[in-house]
C-alpha cells in the first residue's frame, strides 16, 4: 500500500520536500508508518514529540490507515 504524508516545519526540512510517499507491504497503522519514516529519514528520530494527524485529527499509534487518508507529520511548535 502507498501512503502520502504531508510534512511541516523541521520534518519538511529533514525530508527535503513538503510531501513524501512510502510503500508498505500491507495495511499499516500510525506506528508502522512513523517507524518507516524514521528508518528512511534517521534525523526524524531526534524529534521527541512528533505527532501524526490523520484526516485533520491527531491520531493514536494503533489507528489503521487507508491509502486515501490524509496523513501529516506535526513537529513541535515553538515561539512566543
N, CA, C and O atoms as a GROMACS GRO file, in nm:
protein
  320
    1UNK      N    1   0.085  -0.117   0.000
    1UNK     CA    2   0.000   0.000   0.000
    1UNK      C    3   0.089   0.124   0.000
    1UNK      O    4   0.196   0.125   0.062
    2UNK      N    5   0.045   0.225  -0.069
    2UNK     CA    6   0.120   0.350  -0.078
    2UNK      C    7   0.049   0.457   0.004
    2UNK      O    8  -0.072   0.477  -0.007
    3UNK      N    9   0.128   0.526   0.086
    3UNK     CA   10   0.076   0.632   0.171
    3UNK      C   11   0.147   0.763   0.139
    3UNK      O   12   0.269   0.767   0.125
    4UNK      N   13   0.069   0.870   0.129
    4UNK     CA   14   0.124   1.003   0.106
    4UNK      C   15   0.121   1.078   0.238
    4UNK      O   16   0.019   1.083   0.307
    5UNK      N   17   0.237   1.137   0.274
    5UNK     CA   18   0.249   1.207   0.402
    5UNK      C   19   0.286   1.352   0.378
    5UNK      O   20   0.382   1.382   0.308
    6UNK      N   21   0.208   1.443   0.437
    6UNK     CA   22   0.236   1.586   0.431
    6UNK      C   23   0.331   1.621   0.545
    6UNK      O   24   0.316   1.573   0.657
    7UNK      N   25   0.429   1.705   0.515
    7UNK     CA   26   0.533   1.739   0.611
    7UNK      C   27   0.534   1.889   0.636
    7UNK      O   28   0.510   1.969   0.546
    8UNK      N   29   0.563   1.926   0.762
    8UNK     CA   30   0.564   2.066   0.801
    8UNK      C   31   0.688   2.094   0.885
    8UNK      O   32   0.745   2.004   0.947
    9UNK      N   33   0.729   2.220   0.887
    9UNK     CA   34   0.838   2.265   0.972
    9UNK      C   35   0.966   2.185   0.953
    9UNK      O   36   1.011   2.162   0.841
   10UNK      N   37   1.023   2.143   1.065
   10UNK     CA   38   1.150   2.072   1.062
   10UNK      C   39   1.140   1.938   0.990
   10UNK      O   40   1.240   1.892   0.933
   11UNK      N   41   1.024   1.874   0.991
   11UNK     CA   42   1.011   1.747   0.918
   11UNK      C   43   1.026   1.770   0.768
   11UNK      O   44   1.087   1.689   0.698
   12UNK      N   45   0.973   1.880   0.719
   12UNK     CA   46   0.988   1.916   0.578
   12UNK      C   47   1.136   1.942   0.547
   12UNK      O   48   1.186   1.901   0.442
   13UNK      N   49   1.205   2.009   0.638
   13UNK     CA   50   1.348   2.037   0.618
   13UNK      C   51   1.429   1.908   0.613
   13UNK      O   52   1.519   1.894   0.530
   14UNK      N   53   1.399   1.814   0.700
   14UNK     CA   54   1.473   1.688   0.706
   14UNK      C   55   1.451   1.606   0.580
   14UNK      O   56   1.546   1.553   0.523
   15UNK      N   57   1.327   1.596   0.535
   15UNK     CA   58   1.295   1.514   0.418
   15UNK      C   59   1.332   1.584   0.288
   15UNK      O   60   1.363   1.520   0.188
   16UNK      N   61   1.327   1.717   0.290
   16UNK     CA   62   1.363   1.793   0.172
   16UNK      C   63   1.246   1.818   0.078
   16UNK      O   64   1.266   1.855  -0.038
   17UNK      N   65   1.126   1.797   0.127
   17UNK     CA   66   1.005   1.817   0.047
   17UNK      C   67   0.888   1.834   0.143
   17UNK      O   68   0.896   1.796   0.260
   18UNK      N   69   0.778   1.892   0.095
   18UNK     CA   70   0.661   1.906   0.182
   18UNK      C   71   0.566   1.787   0.171
   18UNK      O   72   0.466   1.781   0.242
   19UNK      N   73   0.597   1.693   0.082
   19UNK     CA   74   0.518   1.569   0.070
   19UNK      C   75   0.615   1.455   0.040
   19UNK      O   76   0.709   1.471  -0.038
   20UNK      N   77   0.591   1.341   0.102
   20UNK     CA   78   0.665   1.220   0.068
   20UNK      C   79   0.568   1.104   0.061
   20UNK      O   80   0.460   1.108   0.120
   21UNK      N   81   0.606   1.002  -0.012
   21UNK     CA   82   0.525   0.880  -0.021
   21UNK      C   83   0.608   0.764   0.028
   21UNK      O   84   0.728   0.756   0.002
   22UNK      N   85   0.543   0.672   0.098
   22UNK     CA   86   0.610   0.550   0.138
   22UNK      C   87   0.526   0.431   0.097
   22UNK      O   88   0.403   0.439   0.089
   23UNK      N   89   0.592   0.322   0.071
   23UNK     CA   90   0.528   0.198   0.030
   23UNK      C   91   0.538   0.098   0.144
   23UNK      O   92   0.647   0.075   0.197
   24UNK      N   93   0.426   0.039   0.180
   24UNK     CA   94   0.424  -0.065   0.283
   24UNK      C   95   0.369  -0.192   0.219
   24UNK      O   96   0.286  -0.184   0.129
   25UNK      N   97   0.414  -0.308   0.266
   25UNK     CA   98   0.371  -0.434   0.206
   25UNK      C   99   0.227  -0.470   0.238
   25UNK      O  100   0.165  -0.552   0.170
   26UNK      N  101   0.173  -0.409   0.342
   26UNK     CA  102   0.035  -0.437   0.381
   26UNK      C  103  -0.025  -0.314   0.449
   26UNK      O  104   0.042  -0.212   0.466
   27UNK      N  105  -0.150  -0.325   0.487
   27UNK     CA  106  -0.214  -0.216   0.560
   27UNK      C  107  -0.133  -0.186   0.685
   27UNK      O  108  -0.085  -0.278   0.753
   28UNK      N  109  -0.118  -0.058   0.715
   28UNK     CA  110  -0.033  -0.018   0.828
   28UNK      C  111  -0.110   0.069   0.925
   28UNK      O  112  -0.213   0.129   0.891
   29UNK      N  113  -0.059   0.075   1.048
   29UNK     CA  114  -0.112   0.168   1.146
   29UNK      C  115  -0.016   0.287   1.157
   29UNK      O  116   0.090   0.288   1.095
   30UNK      N  117  -0.055   0.384   1.235
   30UNK     CA  118   0.024   0.507   1.250
   30UNK      C  119   0.165   0.474   1.299
   30UNK      O  120   0.262   0.532   1.250
   31UNK      N  121   0.177   0.383   1.394
   31UNK     CA  122   0.308   0.348   1.449
   31UNK      C  123   0.399   0.290   1.342
   31UNK      O  124   0.518   0.323   1.338
   32UNK      N  125   0.346   0.204   1.254
   32UNK     CA  126   0.427   0.145   1.147
   32UNK      C  127   0.473   0.250   1.047
   32UNK      O  128   0.587   0.247   1.001
   33UNK      N  129   0.385   0.342   1.013
   33UNK     CA  130   0.420   0.450   0.920
   33UNK      C  131   0.530   0.537   0.981
   33UNK      O  132   0.627   0.572   0.913
   34UNK      N  133   0.514   0.573   1.107
   34UNK     CA  134   0.613   0.655   1.174
   34UNK      C  135   0.748   0.582   1.182
   34UNK      O  136   0.853   0.642   1.163
   35UNK      N  137   0.744   0.454   1.211
   35UNK     CA  138   0.866   0.374   1.215
   35UNK      C  139   0.937   0.369   1.081
   35UNK      O  140   1.059   0.380   1.074
   36UNK      N  141   0.861   0.353   0.974
   36UNK     CA  142   0.919   0.351   0.839
   36UNK      C  143   0.980   0.486   0.804
   36UNK      O  144   1.090   0.491   0.749
   37UNK      N  145   0.910   0.593   0.836
   37UNK     CA  146   0.964   0.726   0.808
   37UNK      C  147   1.094   0.751   0.886
   37UNK      O  148   1.189   0.808   0.831
   38UNK      N  149   1.098   0.708   1.011
   38UNK     CA  150   1.219   0.727   1.091
   38UNK      C  151   1.334   0.640   1.040
   38UNK      O  152   1.450   0.679   1.050
   39UNK      N  153   1.302   0.524   0.984
   39UNK     CA  154   1.406   0.440   0.924
   39UNK      C  155   1.458   0.502   0.795
   39UNK      O  156   1.578   0.500   0.769
   40UNK      N  157   1.368   0.557   0.715
   40UNK     CA  158   1.406   0.618   0.588
   40UNK      C  159   1.477   0.752   0.608
   40UNK      O  160   1.565   0.788   0.530
   41UNK      N  161   1.439   0.824   0.711
   41UNK     CA  162   1.496   0.957   0.740
   41UNK      C  163   1.539   0.960   0.888
   41UNK      O  164   1.466   1.012   0.972
   42UNK      N  165   1.657   0.904   0.920
   42UNK     CA  166   1.700   0.888   1.059
   42UNK      C  167   1.700   1.017   1.142
   42UNK      O  168   1.686   1.010   1.264
   43UNK      N  169   1.715   1.132   1.081
   43UNK     CA  170   1.714   1.257   1.158
   43UNK      C  171   1.579   1.282   1.223
   43UNK      O  172   1.570   1.360   1.318
   44UNK      N  173   1.473   1.218   1.173
   44UNK     CA  174   1.340   1.232   1.236
   44UNK      C  175   1.339   1.173   1.377
   44UNK      O  176   1.258   1.212   1.460
   45UNK      N  177   1.430   1.078   1.404
   45UNK     CA  178   1.435   1.015   1.536
   45UNK      C  179   1.471   1.114   1.646
   45UNK      O  180   1.439   1.090   1.763
   46UNK      N  181   1.535   1.222   1.611
   46UNK     CA  182   1.576   1.322   1.710
   46UNK      C  183   1.459   1.409   1.757
   46UNK      O  184   1.471   1.478   1.858
   47UNK      N  185   1.347   1.405   1.686
   47UNK     CA  186   1.231   1.486   1.724
   47UNK      C  187   1.152   1.409   1.829
   47UNK      O  188   1.093   1.304   1.801
   48UNK      N  189   1.152   1.461   1.950
   48UNK     CA  190   1.094   1.389   2.064
   48UNK      C  191   0.941   1.384   2.064
   48UNK      O  192   0.883   1.282   2.101
   49UNK      N  193   0.876   1.490   2.024
   49UNK     CA  194   0.729   1.494   2.033
   49UNK      C  195   0.665   1.509   1.896
   49UNK      O  196   0.584   1.599   1.873
   50UNK      N  197   0.701   1.419   1.807
   50UNK     CA  198   0.645   1.420   1.672
   50UNK      C  199   0.505   1.359   1.675
   50UNK      O  200   0.487   1.245   1.719
   51UNK      N  201   0.407   1.433   1.628
   51UNK     CA  202   0.269   1.385   1.625
   51UNK      C  203   0.228   1.353   1.483
   51UNK      O  204   0.287   1.403   1.387
   52UNK      N  205   0.126   1.270   1.470
   52UNK     CA  206   0.071   1.234   1.340
   52UNK      C  207  -0.076   1.272   1.339
   52UNK      O  208  -0.151   1.241   1.432
   53UNK      N  209  -0.117   1.340   1.234
   53UNK     CA  210  -0.258   1.372   1.215
   53UNK      C  211  -0.310   1.291   1.095
   53UNK      O  212  -0.242   1.278   0.994
   54UNK      N  213  -0.429   1.239   1.110
   54UNK     CA  214  -0.494   1.164   1.002
   54UNK      C  215  -0.630   1.228   0.978
   54UNK      O  216  -0.713   1.237   1.069
   55UNK      N  217  -0.650   1.272   0.855
   55UNK     CA  218  -0.776   1.339   0.819
   55UNK      C  219  -0.806   1.456   0.912
   55UNK      O  220  -0.918   1.472   0.960
   56UNK      N  221  -0.703   1.536   0.937
   56UNK     CA  222  -0.711   1.661   1.015
   56UNK      C  223  -0.737   1.641   1.164
   56UNK      O  224  -0.778   1.735   1.232
   57UNK      N  225  -0.713   1.520   1.217
   57UNK     CA  226  -0.728   1.495   1.360
   57UNK      C  227  -0.606   1.420   1.410
   57UNK      O  228  -0.554   1.331   1.343
   58UNK      N  229  -0.559   1.456   1.530
   58UNK     CA  230  -0.447   1.383   1.588
   58UNK      C  231  -0.484   1.236   1.599
   58UNK      O  232  -0.596   1.202   1.636
   59UNK      N  233  -0.387   1.149   1.568
   59UNK     CA  234  -0.416   1.006   1.562
   59UNK      C  235  -0.338   0.930   1.668
   59UNK      O  236  -0.224   0.964   1.700
   60UNK      N  237  -0.400   0.826   1.722
   60UNK     CA  238  -0.333   0.734   1.814
   60UNK      C  239  -0.245   0.640   1.732
   60UNK      O  240  -0.268   0.620   1.612
   61UNK      N  241  -0.145   0.582   1.796
   61UNK     CA  242  -0.048   0.499   1.725
   61UNK      C  243  -0.107   0.372   1.666
   61UNK      O  244  -0.050   0.316   1.573
   62UNK      N  245  -0.219   0.324   1.718
   62UNK     CA  246  -0.278   0.199   1.668
   62UNK      C  247  -0.386   0.220   1.562
   62UNK      O  248  -0.452   0.124   1.522
   63UNK      N  249  -0.406   0.344   1.517
   63UNK     CA  250  -0.507   0.371   1.414
   63UNK      C  251  -0.464   0.308   1.282
   63UNK      O  252  -0.354   0.335   1.233
   64UNK      N  253  -0.549   0.224   1.225
   64UNK     CA  254  -0.522   0.161   1.095
   64UNK      C  255  -0.550   0.263   0.985
   64UNK      O  256  -0.653   0.331   0.986
   65UNK      N  257  -0.458   0.273   0.890
   65UNK     CA  258  -0.467   0.372   0.783
   65UNK      C  259  -0.512   0.310   0.652
   65UNK      O  260  -0.491   0.192   0.627
   66UNK      N  261  -0.573   0.392   0.568
   66UNK     CA  262  -0.604   0.352   0.431
   66UNK      C  263  -0.527   0.443   0.337
   66UNK      O  264  -0.482   0.550   0.376
   67UNK      N  265  -0.512   0.400   0.213
   67UNK     CA  266  -0.435   0.478   0.116
   67UNK      C  267  -0.496   0.615   0.090
   67UNK      O  268  -0.425   0.706   0.048
   68UNK      N  269  -0.624   0.631   0.115
   68UNK     CA  270  -0.691   0.758   0.088
   68UNK      C  271  -0.685   0.856   0.204
   68UNK      O  272  -0.730   0.970   0.192
   69UNK      N  273  -0.630   0.813   0.318
   69UNK     CA  274  -0.622   0.902   0.434
   69UNK      C  275  -0.525   1.017   0.406
   69UNK      O  276  -0.425   1.001   0.337
   70UNK      N  277  -0.558   1.133   0.463
   70UNK     CA  278  -0.467   1.247   0.460
   70UNK      C  279  -0.381   1.238   0.586
   70UNK      O  280  -0.432   1.255   0.697
   71UNK      N  281  -0.252   1.212   0.568
   71UNK     CA  282  -0.161   1.190   0.679
   71UNK      C  283  -0.063   1.308   0.686
   71UNK      O  284  -0.012   1.352   0.583
   72UNK      N  285  -0.038   1.357   0.806
   72UNK     CA  286   0.055   1.469   0.823
   72UNK      C  287   0.142   1.446   0.946
   72UNK      O  288   0.094   1.397   1.049
   73UNK      N  289   0.269   1.480   0.934
   73UNK     CA  290   0.360   1.481   1.049
   73UNK      C  291   0.358   1.620   1.108
   73UNK      O  292   0.377   1.719   1.037
   74UNK      N  293   0.334   1.627   1.236
   74UNK     CA  294   0.325   1.755   1.305
   74UNK      C  295   0.443   1.765   1.404
   74UNK      O  296   0.443   1.699   1.508
   75UNK      N  297   0.542   1.848   1.372
   75UNK     CA  298   0.656   1.864   1.464
   75UNK      C  299   0.618   1.956   1.579
   75UNK      O  300   0.514   2.023   1.574
   76UNK      N  301   0.702   1.959   1.682
   76UNK     CA  302   0.676   2.053   1.792
   76UNK      C  303   0.680   2.196   1.740
   76UNK      O  304   0.756   2.228   1.649
   77UNK      N  305   0.598   2.280   1.799
   77UNK     CA  306   0.593   2.420   1.759
   77UNK      C  307   0.646   2.504   1.875
   77UNK      O  308   0.607   2.484   1.991
   78UNK      N  309   0.734   2.596   1.844
   78UNK     CA  310   0.783   2.685   1.950
   78UNK      C  311   0.764   2.828   1.905
   78UNK      O  312   0.742   2.856   1.788
   79UNK      N  313   0.772   2.914   1.996
   79UNK     CA  314   0.755   3.056   1.965
   79UNK      C  315   0.702   3.129   2.086
   79UNK      O  316   0.689   3.072   2.195
   80UNK      N  317   0.673   3.253   2.066
   80UNK     CA  318   0.625   3.323   2.182
   80UNK      C  319   0.582   3.462   2.149
   80UNK      O  320   0.538   3.535   2.238
   0.00000   0.00000   0.00000
